[in-house]
């Protein structure tokens, strides 16, 4: 998937399609620990709970939820890591 306004250039991909809650958010949290501030991570997830869980994790941790783009199956969730 090429970079776009909804999915900017990214430093990392996490493919958690086929995994149920809370696996996508846990994988994102682990990856965020190893990222510099400003890095963008895209999480691929097809669990419907990810649509709520990933934005909520961003709000709770001070990271920026950029977008959710349909990516059959599921969606691609872009997150900018603000805390290094």
N, C-alpha and C positions, 0 to 999 in steps of 0.2 A: 504494500500500500504506500503510495508516494506521499510526501509531505503536502499539507494543505493548511488552510486557515483553521479548520477544525482539528486536524492532526498535524501539529508542527513537527519539524525535525526532532527526532528523539534519540536519547542515549541508550534506552533499553526497552526490550519487549518482554512481557511476561505472558505466556500462553497458559491460561488456566481453564480453557474450554473443557467441559466434561467434569469439572470440579464443582462441588457444592460449597455453599457458605459454611464457614468463613474463609475457605482456602484462598480465593482471589485477594481478599484484603490482607490476609497474613503474608502472602507472597509479596504484595506491594510494600507492606511495612518493612519486611526484611530487605528488599531491594533498596528502599529509601535510605536505610542506614548506611549504605555504601556509596551514596551519590553526593555530588557537590551541590550546593545551592544553585538553583536555576536549571538543573537537569530535568528533562522530561522523560517520563516513563509511560509506556502504553501497556495497559492490561487488556488482554483478550479474554472475555468471559461470556459464557452463555447461561449462567445461573441468573434467573430474574432478580434475585436478591442483590446482585452486584450493582444494579441500577440505583439502589438506595445506599448500599453499604460503602461504596467507593466515595461518593460525594460526602457522606457523613464522616468517613475517616479523614477526609481532607479538612473539613470544618473543625474537627476535634484536634487535629495535629498542626494546623496552621499552614498546610500545603494548599496549592491552588488546583481546583478541579477545572480543567480546560474544556473538555468536551466528552460527549459520548456519541460515537458514530456507529450506525448499524454495520455489522460485519458478519455476514451469514456464515456460520451460526453465531448468534449472540451479538455483542457489541465490542468496540474498541474504546476504552476509556483512557483519555490522556490526562496526566497529572504532572504539574510542575512542582518539584521538590523545593521548598523554601527554607527548610531547616537542614543545615548541613550535617 
